[in-house]
Each structure stands twice: as structure tokens, then as C-alpha cells.
Amino acid sequence: MMFASSAILAIALLTDHAFASFGLTTTNNRYKVDTNGGLVFEVNRVNGDINSLLFNGVEYQGTSKASAINSGLGTSSVSAETINNKYVKITAKSNSLPVTHYYVAKPDDPTIYMATYITGEVDPGELRWLARLRQTNVPTGVHGDVGNTIGCTAFEGKDTFRCSNGQTRCKMYASDRFIDDQVHGVSGSNVAIWMIMPGTAYETSAGGPFMRDINSQTSGDQELYWYMNSGHVRTEAWRFGLMGPYAMKFTKGDKPSADLDTSFFGDLSVQGYVPESQRGAVSGTASGVPSDFEAVVHWYNNQAQYWTKASDGAFKSPSMKSGSYTMKLYKGEYEVANDTVTVKAGSNTAKDMASAEPNPPVVWRIGDFDGRPQELKNGDKIERMHPVDPRMESWGGTFTVGQSTASDFPMALFSKVGSTVKVNFDLASNQVRDLTLRVGTTLSFKGGRPSVAIGSWTGKDPGAPGPAPV
């Protein structure tokens, strides 16, 4: 009898850990979706927020606020359906915002597929998916602790913190350029939660390939973001239509591929979705960009944007919506060619690009005109910490042409940190003639602009650079 009891207990324990079957359950206030892949999530039937994220029996939804678009859609028309016994689709159409948000689940797949359709700008001037997760279960943010503000004190605005060891933290430091950011995630013991932006997920966003914004913040909750439109820096007007498809995926820690198939959205009646059959492409050769720089090709119009990196000079665009596009070639992030191209559905358009970057004779140069200051002093750190962080090298200093290297010259000068840098150089008598000093800037903030003095001569105030171009 003891053996039989033990066998019954073992069966009961195994049953507790088995997944239920794939499907949708409706309660008075929630839709509950079991993926049969370890993930069970619940959506509020009043506002479309996610209120529960149960993965392998552990709750990951944060305790203070729900996971949602921005800070929530407010009262919404929320519906759910099972399609062909293959998909569960939940649609939340806000009553007060120009937003319709979709959640989709597939059998045996611990992933929440999403898409967000907008017909206008959304208060407070940005558009983001924000998952608020239990920090104790997924304590490690994107790029580690750069956005972990626990135990630290705000010293600049409300978002930049200094910790007891002097190191600085900010949610902005977890960002990556759109062109490089197809998968990012937060993690804990034997678990990771990932945002995946595959294929053409960014096509209706604003800002171009080099835009970036918050990916995570570690505080009371672990916040995992995907910014579709930034309200922190604007370089162009918003586009309207479908953002995505994109996804939030749960794993045991392994990083998923960015090559995520979302073509099944074509079977789900998702507003604004454009299938592959209604798209075209552009391919060609990018020439004139030195081999030690990335050659980036960028297409955009008022309805869509796309980009790719050339490989050995050859490039092919992602699948694009039909239309006429501005087409740009960048040396790194520095624009070196500009053209136009027309894309037709079902066709591949051939279009080459050649750098038109001027190549005048140079007396001396510090760094490269590539749109980024990575090779200059602190350029390797500025994306992940504040200028006053003790890990930064000293700002300002002296640079001697012919002796110093680019990493001796600061990537930026700030009115409150470092003040000035002195450049020592010699000119031969035949070089003392009409010369032009060119100063490359990547972005102006709060009226920042370069100021130059050579001997007793002081240059005129050039004014702050204009907004960063797309």
C-alpha cells in the first residue's frame, strides 16, 4: 500500500507541472491565454492591459502597474477570438486614444506576438510597449546594470542617478541604435524575457536607422521597453499605421533569433498589415565608402522607413511597401549620397549608390567624419554612463598634432564639465593661407555649439546646429 500511495503522489506531482492545452478562457474581467508552451498570460477586458505573465509556474508580471502600451490605453473595446484553432487574437481599441493594440498567441510557443495600429500622435508624445516585470525574478537589465537605479540618488532631473560608488545610472543608457536593435531582453535565474523586432517592425516608426531610446530600467519593477516613437529627440514627423509585428518572448535564458516569422498576421485581419505579396525590394552596390566603415543604406518617405548594411559593397533592402522613397548612403552615420527610387510590389528594383563625399586636401584632422565620436576620448563610454561618472577619463586637455591620437581628444565638451581643449599644431609658411576649420557635430542639445579661438582670433558664434537630420 505504501508503494501504491507513492506512485499516486508521483503522478499527481507530474500532473501539477504539465502544461494545459492551448486555448482561450474568458472570466468576468480577463481573457486568459494558455500557450501550452509554458506561458500563460491574462489581459484585462476593460483596458487591454496585461495583468499576469505566468511562465513555467512563476509569475513575472510586476506588482505595481500592468504591462501595456505607454501607461495604458484607458477604457477600451477589448475582444478575443480563436482563429482556426491555431491562433488566439486579442484586440484592444482605445476609446480615448488613436490606438488599436493586438496580442496574438500560437500553440506551444511562449511568445506574445503584438502589433500596434495608430491613426494619430499619442499623448504624451511618444509610443512604446512597456512590460513591467518583477525585478526580483528578472534583476538583470539590458546591458547589465546601466539602468539599475536601486539604492542610487537622482542628481540630474528625475532619471539620472548617482550610486554610492560614484557610478551613474540612467534608463537612457540601456538604448541601442534601431539598426542594431532587433533583440534585447532582461534576465534572471534560468529565465529571460526578450523583445524581438523582426524584419520590418520599425517601418512605421520615426527617426531612421540611428534613432535610439530606452530599452530597460531596473527600479521597483524591471521595465522592458520597445520604443516605436521617441518623445525625447525628434528628427522627423510621426508616421501613422501599423507598428510591427513585434514580440515578447520567454526563454530559459537563451537569446532568440531576430529571424522571427510573423507572416501569419496576414491571416488574422490585423488593420494595416501589408503581406509579402504586396511588397517589393531594392538591391544594388554601394561604392566609395572605405572598407573600415559601415556602409548603411536608408530608404524613407512619409509612410515608411527601411535600412540595411552593405556587405562587401552589395546590399538588398528589407521587403518594402510600394511607393517612391528618398534613398541615402551613409559612411557610418555620415551621409555621403542621396537619391530617389520607386518600389513596386512583386519587383526587385536595381539601384546603385556611390559616395559623393568631398575629399579636399587636409592639413590635419582629428578623428573621422563618420557621424559618430566613438574613436575619441570617452566615445566608448558615453552611451552607457554620464560625463561625470568616475570611469570617464578627464575631459578637456591638450592635443598635439603629430603626437597625440584621436583617443586623446574628447568626444564632447560640456559647459559644466571639462571646459576647453587646446590643440597644438605647426604650419609651414606655404600653408599659412585661406584655411577652413571644420567641426563635426552629431547632435545639439539645449543650444550647444562649438566655439573656437586660434591665437588672438576668435571665431564667430556659428549658432546651434539644426535638428539632427534623418
BELDAGI-V962307 format. One line per field, one symbol per residue. psi: psi as a letter, one per 30 degrees, with the letter a starting at -180 (. if undefined). burial: 1 if it has 24 or more other ideal C-beta (glycine too) atoms within 12 Angstrom, else 0. A space follows every 50 residues. Layout:
psi: ???
burial: ???
This chain:
psi: eeeeeeeeeeeeeeeefkkllklkkkaeglkkkjfggfkklkkkfefglk fkjjkhgkkfklfellklkbglfakljklklkjggfkkkkkjjkfflhkk kkkkklkgjhkjklkjkkgllkkhglkkkjkjljeffifkakhbgfgjgk glkkfjbffklklfgfllkkfffgllkeffifkllllajhkkkkkkilcg egffllfafgllakelkjbeljkkljjekkgekkflllllbkkalaljkk lgfkklkfikjgffffgghkkfkjlefglalklakklfkkfgkkjkkkkl afflklllkkjhfklkllkklklkkkkkkkjcgkkflkallkkkkgljkk jlkkkgklilkkelkjakigfkgeflkgfffffgllfgkffklklaakkj kfelleffkkflkkffjfdlkkkklkkleffiajlkjkjkkekkkhgklk kkkjbfkklljflkllkkl.
burial: 00000000000000000010011100000111111011111111101111 11111101011100111111011101010111100011111111001011 11111110111111111100010001111111111011111110111110 01000000011010001111111111111011111111001111111111 11111111111111111110111111111101101001111111111111 10000101010101100101111100001111110110100011111111 10111111110000111111111011111111111110101010000010 11101010000001011111111111111011111111100110110010 00000001111110000000101000000000000000111110000001 00000000000000000111
